[in-house]
Amino acid sequence: EVQLVQSGAEVKKPGESLKISCKGSGYSFTNYWIGWVRQLPGKGLEWMGIIYPDDSETRNSPSFQGQVTFSVDKSINTAYLQWSSLKASDSGMYYCARSHSSSWNDGYDIWGQGTMVTVSS
Amino acid sequence: SYEVTQPPSVSVFPGQTASITCSGDKLGEKYVYWYQQRPGQSPVLVIYHDVKRPSGIPERFSGSNSGNTATLTISGTQTMDEADYYCQAWDRNTVTFSGGTKLTVL
């Protein structure tokens, strides 16, 4: 079964760092882009950017440029989303998703279950 | 930045046809993707490349895209189709999602 499994919910304080993960299985992990999508409580989907596991090429949304870092460890089929200094406004659900093909500009056919991030003092 | 817009809500009776539109400048020149998101669940791709259905998606889901408008059509709508629906397009190396449409099955 093709799937993406994300790490569990996190509760952090403002200013703390965080790294969440997304592990792929059931397919060739290095051949498909992994995208990250944020969903604030009660709101819509926001595209953050994508990373290609084979060579770690990334493309970022201008809205999130400099705010987060994408990385990957292809030896364990895992992608990461990282913050160096969290803000309360970062609280929300974060999804990873696999591109439908090996093209960077495609849709996303496999989604992780989401990781809820709560940032509160 | 590129924007795509959808009506906030659409209502339909069971068995009827639901149409959800997505509008954007020259949207017909781009590929459009549609996602279904039920409450508390992850999004599911229901249409890609304007008109194609991923495996496992019922035939009652169809799509079209021309001019400035893409449309997701659900024929014979079922209560299980009640969900939020989002359209997505690429523009200049960036993904744009719409604000979403809440489909209510009356």
Interface residues (C-beta under 8 A of the other chain):
Chain A: G35 V37 G44 L45 E46 W47 R59 S61 P62 Y95 A97 H100 N105 D106 G107 Y108 D109 W111 G112 Q113 G114
Chain B: S1 Y31 Y33 Y35 Q37 S42 P43 V44 L45 Y48 H49 P54 D84 Y86 Q88 W90 N93 T94 V95 T96 F97 S98 G99 G100
